[in-house]
Amino acid sequence: MPADAPAPLLNESPRPTAKHFVILGMSWAGWLFDFYDLMLFSFLLVPIQRDLGLDAPALSLLLGVSLGATAVGGVAFGALADRYGRKRVLSWTILVYSAGTFLCGFSAGFWGLLAARVVTGLGVGGEWATGQTLVGETFPARMRARFAAVMQTGAPLGIALAAVVGGFLEPALEGGLGPGWGWRACCLLSVTPALLVVVIRRTMPESDVWERGGAGARGGGAWRELLTDPGMRRTFLLGLVLAMTDMSAYWFTYTWMPKYLYDQLGFSMARSGAWMLVTQAGGLLGYLSFGLAADWWGRRVAYCAYSGVWAVGLLAVTWFWGGLQAWPWLILCFMFLVGVGTGNFSGYGPIFAEVFPTRVRNTAMGTAFNLARGVQFFTPLVITHVAARFGLGGGISLAAFFALFTGFWVWLLPETRGTVIGAGGAH
C-alpha cells in the first residue's frame, strides 16, 4: 500500500473485528432500550389507568402522541447525525429517551404524563436510523444484512424486557411471585440505559465512511437533495410507503395486544406477559433468520416471505381464536409465527443503507422510518373506533392486511444484496 494511501474502510475488512462488534453492541443496546422505553407504557396501561383515573380516549392519545413524537425525533436526529456524526447523535438519543421514561414516574396526571411521553418519543425517533447507519457503513457488504438483523433483535428483546417489568415486577402477584414495585418505580428504574453513553464515548469508533464523506456529509443539504433530485425523491417515497404500511402492521399488532389478552380474553397480567414473551421469542428467531435469508436470497424475497408468515399468524389469533381455543398449544404456535413474521423489520436497515448515499443516508433513513412511525399516532385511535364495533381483536387484525400489502410493495424497490458502500455513497 502506498504511504499516502488511506487506510482500508471498516467495511472493507474480510471479517468483523473488535471495532465492528463494539459498534454492533452499542447500536444493539441502544435499540433494545429504545424499544423497551417505548413499549413499557403498553404493559403499564392497566395500573396507570387505575391510578390516574384515565379513560380509554386519554390512553389512546398518550399512546399516539409518543409515536407521533418519534417522527419529529427521527427527522431532527437524522439530519444531526449527517451533520455532526453517528456516534455523537447515538449518545444524544439514548439520553433523551431515558430522561423521558424517568420523568413519567413523577407524573401526577394526564398532562405531565403526556409531556414525558413526548420527550421519550423524541429520543426513540432518533436511535434506530443512527444505529443502523453505523452498522450499514462499517460491516462488509456480503454479511451486512445478518449483522443489521442482530441489531434489530434489540426490538423483541426490548419488548420482552418490558413484558417482564410490566407483567411481573410491577404488580404484586398472588403467591408472592411479584415484588409489586408499582408503575412509577418501573419508570424511574428505566433511566439506567443512559449509562450506555459512557461506554459509547469511551470505546466506540465513529463511522469512517462518514468521516471521509467530507463537506458533502456535513453540508446541511440532505433535505434539499432528497426533495429535488428525481431519482432520490422516488426512492425516498417508495421507502416511506414501505415503512408506513409495515409500521402500521407492527403497531396495530403490538400496541394493544397485551390489553386484548387481558380485557377481551380474560388473561391475568402475568399470563398476558407470558404469552407476549412467546411472541417475542418468535420475533428473536425471525429477526436473526431474516438477515441470513436476505444475504442468501435477496432483500425482497425475504421481506415478502416473512410478511406472509406474519399475516397468517395474526389472523389465526384474532379472527379464528374462537375455533382454536380448544388447542392452546396451537394458538401459542400462531403467536410464535406472528413474532417470526415481524422479522421483516430486519430488512429496513440494509435496504435503506444501500439505496441512499452517505451524505443523506441518516437523514433519509431516520425520516422515512420515523415519519412512518409518527403516522402511527392514529393507530390507537383507529383501533379504538374499530373495536367499538368488531372488538379489539377485529381492530388488531387489520395488521394482517398491512403486512400483506408491504410484502408486495417491496418489489418496487431495487434489489440491493451485495451493494458496496464507500465514502461517496452506495455504489
NUMAR-732737 format. One record per residue (C-alpha): x, y, z. Coordinates in steps of 0.02 Angstrom, whole numbers, padded with zeros to 5 digits, always signed. Each point is the difference from the previous one (the first is absolute). Example, Ala and Ser with C-alpha at 12.3 -4.5 7.8 and 13.67 -1.06 7.14 Angstrom:
+00615-00225+00390
+00069+00172-00033
***
This chain:
+00000+00000+00000
+00074+00172-00045
+00051+00106+00149
-00130+00133-00038
-00143-00123-00034
-00144+00008+00125
-00025-00146+00118
-00132-00126-00055
-00177+00039+00053
-00076-00106+00136
-00122-00072-00126
+00147-00058-00105
+00059-00120+00136
-00008-00183-00053
-00086-00041+00165
-00070+00097+00149
+00127+00065+00127
-00013+00058+00180
-00046+00175-00062
-00146-00071-00097
-00067-00091+00152
+00012+00153+00111
-00101+00097-00130
-00125-00142-00012
-00012-00021+00189
-00034+00183+00035
-00123+00018-00144
-00089-00158+00057
-00010+00055+00182
-00063+00172-00051
-00137-00080-00106
-00047-00124+00137
-00030+00137+00128
-00079+00110-00132
-00135-00131-00025
-00008-00040+00184
-00036+00182+00044
-00129+00016-00137
-00093-00162+00037
+00010-00002+00190
-00145+00122+00002
-00113-00127-00087
+00035-00126+00138
-00037+00130+00134
-00163+00062-00076
-00111-00091+00125
+00081+00065+00162
+00025+00175-00075
-00183+00007-00051
-00053-00058+00173
+00117+00116+00096
-00029+00160-00100
-00182-00031-00045
+00025+00014-00188
-00131-00052-00126
+00029-00097-00163
+00014+00156-00113
+00132+00072+00116
+00101-00161-00007
-00016-00002-00190
+00065+00178-00008
+00147-00040+00114
+00047-00149-00108
-00022+00098-00161
+00096+00155+00054
+00156-00097+00044
-00002-00078-00173
-00033+00169-00079
+00150+00074+00090
+00112-00133-00076
-00030+00080-00170
+00069+00166+00062
+00146-00088+00085
+00040-00102-00155
+00005+00151-00114
+00101+00107+00120
+00127-00129+00059
+00018-00071-00176
+00058+00168-00067
+00110+00027+00154
+00087-00168-00026
+00043+00046-00181
+00070+00165+00061
+00084-00042+00167
+00034-00186-00013
-00081-00165+00041
+00087-00032+00166
-00042+00166+00080
-00183-00004-00050
-00021-00180+00058
+00048+00060+00174
-00122+00145-00007
-00147-00110-00046
+00031-00122+00143
+00010+00143+00126
-00163+00076-00062
-00108-00156+00003
+00069-00055+00169
-00043+00170+00073
-00176-00008-00071
-00043-00167+00079
+00079+00056+00164
-00112+00154+00002
-00154-00110-00025
+00028-00063+00177
-00032+00173+00071
-00158+00035-00099
-00148+00050+00108
-00129+00001-00138
-00037-00006-00186
+00095+00156-00055
+00160-00041+00091
-00004-00176-00070
-00032+00069-00174
+00151+00116+00008
+00113-00141+00062
-00059-00115-00140
+00041+00134-00128
+00178+00008+00066
+00014-00190-00009
-00066+00000-00178
+00126+00130-00058
+00147-00105+00060
-00075-00162-00063
-00021+00078-00172
+00185+00032-00024
+00082-00160+00059
-00045-00129-00131
+00062+00089-00155
+00162+00052+00084
+00039-00176+00059
-00048-00081-00166
+00102+00128-00096
+00152-00042+00107
-00022-00186-00033
-00035+00025-00185
+00152+00111-00026
+00126-00106+00096
-00042-00184-00031
+00056-00093-00159
-00131-00004-00138
-00012-00189-00012
-00057-00015+00182
-00081+00169+00028
-00179-00065+00013
+00037-00132+00131
+00086+00125+00116
-00135+00131-00030
-00119-00139+00052
+00099-00029+00160
-00023+00184+00043
-00185-00017-00039
-00020-00138+00130
+00007+00139+00128
-00184+00033-00040
-00075-00169+00053
+00119-00009+00147
-00050+00176+00051
-00183-00049-00006
+00039-00158+00098
+00087+00104+00133
-00149+00118+00005
-00115-00152+00019
+00103-00062+00148
+00005+00170+00086
-00182+00044-00037
-00075-00173+00019
+00100-00071+00145
+00093+00137+00095
-00134+00135+00001
-00143-00100+00079
-00005-00091+00165
-00044-00172-00068
-00094-00134+00095
+00112-00119+00095
+00134+00131+00026
+00073-00021-00175
+00005+00185-00040
+00087+00137+00100
-00138+00128-00032
+00114+00144-00047
-00139+00104-00075
+00005+00088-00168
+00093+00153+00062
+00149-00100+00063
+00007-00091-00167
+00013+00167-00090
+00132+00069+00119
+00107-00156-00021
-00003+00027-00188
+00126+00142+00008
+00142-00127+00014
+00028-00019-00190
+00075+00175+00004
+00157-00083+00067
+00029-00069-00175
+00056+00173-00052
+00158-00016+00105
+00048-00160-00093
-00040+00077-00170
+00106+00153+00031
+00149-00100+00065
+00006-00154-00111
-00105+00014-00159
+00081+00062-00162
-00086+00121-00118
-00054-00058-00173
+00153+00022-00111
-00114+00010-00151
-00080+00156+00076
+00169+00072+00053
+00065-00013-00180
-00161+00069-00072
+00069+00175+00015
-00104+00157-00012
-00135-00092-00097
-00044-00103+00152
-00010+00153+00112
-00060+00135-00117
-00182+00004+00056
-00068-00026-00176
-00071-00174+00030
-00180+00054+00002
+00021+00106-00156
+00077-00146-00094
-00132-00124+00057
-00139+00116-00060
+00075+00066-00163
+00094-00147-00075
-00133-00101-00097
+00080-00170+00022
+00036+00024+00184
-00172+00073+00032
-00082-00152-00080
+00106-00120+00102
-00038+00096+00159
-00188-00003-00032
+00002-00186-00039
+00095-00031+00162
-00118+00112+00096
-00154-00097-00059
+00087-00164+00040
+00038+00060+00176
-00174+00074+00027
-00095-00157-00047
+00113-00119+00093
+00006+00115+00151
-00190+00004-00001
+00000-00190+00003
+00122+00001+00145
-00089+00125+00110
-00173-00068-00037
+00070-00165+00062
+00097+00049+00155
-00069+00161+00073
-00160-00080+00063
+00043-00185+00002
+00035-00007+00189
-00166+00087+00035
-00090-00114-00124
+00062-00152+00095
-00043+00079+00168
-00170+00079-00036
-00080-00098-00141
+00070-00173+00035
+00004+00012+00190
+00186-00033+00023
+00087+00057+00159
+00139+00128-00021
+00128-00137+00034
-00075-00119-00129
-00014+00141-00127
+00184+00040+00028
+00047-00184-00020
-00093-00015-00166
+00084+00158-00063
+00167-00078+00045
-00044-00146-00116
-00030+00126-00140
+00165+00086+00035
+00091-00168-00002
-00068-00020-00177
+00054+00178-00037
+00177-00037+00057
+00008-00149-00118
-00082+00099-00140
+00117+00149+00014
+00156-00108+00000
-00055-00120-00138
-00057+00144-00111
+00178+00065-00010
+00065-00167-00062
-00144-00018-00124
+00029+00176-00066
+00187-00031-00025
-00034-00167-00087
-00155+00033-00105
-00015+00189-00007
-00088+00135+00098
-00167-00004-00093
-00028-00188+00003
+00032-00009+00186
-00108+00152+00037
-00148-00069-00097
+00009-00173+00079
+00008+00064+00178
-00146+00120-00029
-00107-00149-00053
+00045-00099+00156
-00046+00149+00108
-00172+00018-00080
-00042-00184+00021
+00047-00001+00184
-00094+00159+00038
-00163-00051-00083
+00004-00164+00095
+00010+00085+00172
-00135+00128-00039
-00130-00059-00127
+00017-00186+00041
+00034+00007+00187
-00171-00072+00043
+00029-00154-00108
+00175-00028+00065
-00020+00031+00186
-00025-00187+00033
+00184-00021-00050
+00099+00131+00099
+00164-00073-00062
-00054+00034-00180
-00045+00180+00041
+00172+00021+00079
+00077-00065-00162
-00092+00135-00096
+00054+00131+00126
+00177-00061-00032
-00028+00020-00188
-00057+00180+00025
+00169+00034+00079
+00095-00092-00137
-00088+00102-00134
+00046+00165+00079
+00179-00049-00038
-00024+00093-00164
+00046+00157+00098
+00179-00060-00016
-00013+00047-00183
-00016+00187+00027
+00180+00032+00054
+00092-00082-00144
-00126+00053-00134
+00000+00183+00052
+00188+00006+00030
+00031-00071-00174
-00116+00111-00102
+00056+00170+00070
+00172+00085-00011
+00101+00043+00156
-00035+00187-00004
-00188-00028+00024
-00008-00177+00069
-00043+00035+00181
-00122+00139-00046
-00092-00112-00124
-00002-00152+00114
-00052+00095+00155
-00133+00100-00089
-00080-00146-00093
+00002-00118+00148
-00063+00125+00127
-00126+00094-00107
-00074-00172-00024
+00005-00031+00186
-00069+00174+00035
-00151-00034-00110
-00040-00136+00125
-00066+00141+00109
-00165-00050-00081
+00018-00187+00031
-00071-00003+00177
-00140+00116-00054
-00046-00112-00148
+00004-00156+00107
-00109+00081+00132
-00128+00044-00135
+00003-00171-00084
-00003-00091+00167
-00163+00085+00046
-00083-00100-00140
+00108-00154-00029
+00092-00021+00164
+00182+00031+00037
+00050-00157-00095
-00085+00068-00155
+00099+00161+00011
+00164-00090+00026
-00034-00116-00149
+00016+00149-00119
+00187-00024+00021
-00006-00159-00104
-00057+00096-00154
+00134+00132+00022
+00129-00140+00013
-00061-00078-00163
+00004+00168-00090
+00177+00039+00053
+00056-00173-00057
-00052+00047-00177
+00057+00182+00007
+00182-00045+00037
+00017-00062-00180
-00008+00181-00061
+00169+00033+00081
+00162-00062-00080
+00084-00159+00061
+00156+00060+00093
+00081-00160+00063
+00191+00015-00009
+00002+00191-00021
+00168+00077+00047
-00006+00159+00105
+00145+00121-00022
+00038+00172+00067
-00095+00076-00145
-00155-00107+00026
-00071-00166-00056
+00060-00062-00167
***
